[in-house]
Amino acid sequence: MLKQGDIFLMVLHLKKILLLRKWENLYFLPKKKLLINTINAHSYNIAQKDTLFAKALIEGAILLADGFSIVIAKKWLNKENVEHITGVDLFTYEMEELNQKGGLCFFLGSNENVLSFIKQHATIDYPNIQVVTYSPPYKSEFTEEENSAMIQAINNANPDLLWIGMTAPKQEKWAYIHYNELNVDCHIGTIGAVFDFYAGTIKRAPLWWQNHGLEWLYRLIKEPRRMWRRYIIGNMVFILYMCKEKVL
C-alpha cells in the first residue's frame, strides 16, 4: 500500500480504465454472475493509495462513472464520451428488471434500521421481489467466521440480485476477495450510499443539483463537518492526478 503523502505515485490510470459508456448498455449486460462497481473522484483518490481497491475496481466486470468528475476527466484525458451512471441509476434499473419477472434480492450491509426501511419501501415499490437482508458487524475488518457467515447466508438465499453496501473501499474489496466463494448466478452491485438513499435515512440532492453535476456540493452543504475533507481537499487532489495523467 502506498504512503498517504505520495500523491504523485499512481496505481490507477483513469484514461486506461474501461467504463460502461452509455446508460442503455445496461440492457445488454449478460444475465449471469457479474460484479458491477462504480467510481467517482473520491474512490479514484482512495485507489491511488490502496492497490487492492484499485485491483478490485479494474478487475470487476463492469465499472460505472458514478461522478460527473469522472465523466469530465474522461473527456479531457482522451476525448472519450461516457455517460454519468450513478449507483442509484443501477439500483433502479436492476430492481425494475427483477420486479417484472419476480425473484429474490439480497441486501448485504448497513444496519438493521436502514435494512428495515429498505424492506418496507421495496415491498411497495417492487411487490414481485422477495427481499432478504443481512447486517454485518460494524467494524473495519471481519473475522474469518464473520465472512463465512455472510457468504453462507448469501449462498443459502441463492438470490437473483445481490447488493453490497458497506461504503468504499470496503465493499468493493470484500466482493472482489470473496467473489469465487459466492455461488450465485446474478449481478452483484457495490452501491454504498444507495442503501441510505433508498431507505430515506439520507436525503439525496434534488434533481437540479444532480443534473448539473453538483450533488457533491449539496452533500457538502448538508454535512460540512463530515464531507469537507472528501470534497474540498479530495477534489483538489483529483485535479492534480488528472493533470499528471494528461502529461503521461
N, C-alpha and C positions, 0 to 999 in steps of 0.2 A: 504494500500500500504506500502511496506517495505521501510525503510530508505535506501538511496543510499549506505551508508557505510557498511550495514550489508550483506557483500557478502557471509557469511557462513550460512545465513538463506536461506532455499531453499523451493520454492513452486512448482518447476517443476523438475522432475527427468527423465533424458533422457533414462535411461535404462528401465523405465516403460512405455515409450511412444510407441505407435504402429505407425510404419511408413509403407508406401507402399514399399514393398521390391524390386519389380522388375519393370522395365520400361514397360514391356509388360502387366503388370496388369492394366495399363490404359485402355486397350482394353475391359476389363471385368467390368468396372465401370457401375453400373446401369444407364440407361438413364432417370434420374429423378432429382429432386432438391437435389443437393449435394453441400456442402461448402468444397472447397479444399484450404488448406493453405500450406505454405512452412515454413521450419525452417532452420536457419543457426546459427553459433556461436553468431552473433550479436543479433538476435531475441531471442535466448535462454537466453542470459545475461539480456536483457530487461525484459523478462518474470519473472525473479527472483525478480524483483523489482516492477512488475505490475501484481497483481493477476488476474485482469480482462483479461489481454492479455494472461496470462497462461491458463486461463479457455477457452478462445476463441480458442487457439491452440489445447488444449486437446479434446474439445467437438466438433470440426469440424468433418465432415465425413471422410476426407482424409487428411493426413499430409505427405508432401514430404521432403526428405533430400536434401535441396537446396544447402547445403555447404558440401565440402569434409571433413570439420572438424567433421560434424555430422556422416558421414559415418565411419570415422576412430574411433571416440569415441564409436559408437555403437559396433564396432568390439572389441574394447579394454574392454568395460564395461561388455558385456555379450555374446561375441562371435557371435553376430548377423550380418549377411551379408545383408546390404541394398544397393541399387544402388543410385548413385548420379543422382537425377532428378530435374533439375532446373525449375524455373518459365518459362523460355524460352522454355524448352522442353514441358512443359504442354501446353503453348500457341500454339506452332507449331502443336502439336498433335490435340488439340481440334479444331483449325481453319481448319486444313486439313480435319478432320472428317466432320465438318459442311459444308465445301465447296462442299463435294461430293454430299450431298443431298440438299443443299441450305437452307437458313434461315436467321435469324436476330441476330446480335451480338451487345450487348450494352457495351460501354466503359464508366465507371464512374470514374472520377478522372483527375488529371493533369490540364493543361491549354489549352486554345483554340489553341495555336500554335502547341503544341505537338499533340493534337487530330486531327488537320487538316492534319498533316503529316501521322498519323495513317490511316486516311480515304483514303488518296491518295495511300498509299502503299497497303492497303487492297483491294482497287479496282482492282489493278493489280495482286496481289498475290492470292486473293480469290474472283474471279469475281461473284461467286454464293452467296456471303454473303452480305446482306444489313447491313450497319454499322450505328448505332445511337450513338451519344456521348453526354456526359453531364459533364461540367466543374463546380465543386462546388466551393464555395468561398474559397480563400486561407487563412485559419485560423486554429487555434489549435482545436477549438470546434465549432460545428454547432449549430444553434438555432433550436428549435422545428419546426419552419416554414421551415427552410432550409432542415432539414431532411425529412419533409413531402413532399417537392417539389421533392427531389431526388427519394424518394420511389414512388411517383405518376408517375414520368417520366418513371421509370423502369417498373412499372405495366402496364402503358398505352402502352408501346412498346411491352410488352409480348415477351421478347427475347428467343431465342433458346440457347443462351450462354451469360453469364454476367461476365465481367472483372471489377475488382475494383482495382484501382491503386492510393493509397493515401500515400504510404510508411507505413512501420511497425512502431509502432503497431496500428496506426490509422485505417488502412483499415481492419485489422482482427477484431478489436473491433467493428467497425461500422457494418460489415457484421454479426457479432455474435449478437449484440444487436437488429438489425432490421431484422434478418432472418425471423421471423414469419410474418412480415409485407410485405415481398416480395412475391407477389402472382405469382411466376414463377415456371415453371417445367423444370428447366435446371441446368446445372453445374454453380457454382459461384466460380470463381477463384480470389484470392487476390494475385496480381503479381507485385505490386510496380514498380520497375525499368524497368520492361519489357516494359512498355509504352514508356519510353525514348529510350530503345534499339531498339524497332521496329520502332519508329518514326525516329531514326537516330540522335537524339539530344544528345545522349551519346553513345560513341563508346564502344562496348563490346570487351573484351580481345580476341586476336587471338586464334585460336583453340589449338595451342601448349600449351599456358598458361592454357586454360580451361581443357585440357586433363590431365595435370599434377597437377591439384588442386591449381593452382597459380593465379586464376582470381583475388583473393583479393589483391595479390601483384601488379598486373598490375594496378588495380584501385588506390592503394596507391601511386604508382609511378606517375600516371597521375594526381591525385588530392590529394597531400600530406597534404595540409592545411585542407582539409575537412575530409579526411579519416584516419589521423594518430591516432586519439583517438579510433576510431572504431576498427582498425586492430592491432595497436601496444599494446595499453592498453587492449582493448577488448579481444584479443586473449589470453593474459596472464590471464585475469580474467576467461575466459572459461576453460583454463587448470586447474586453481585452483578448479573450480567447478567439473571438471571431476575427479580430484584426490579425492575430497570429496565423490563423488558418488561411486568411486571404493571401498572405505572402509566402506560404509554404509551397 
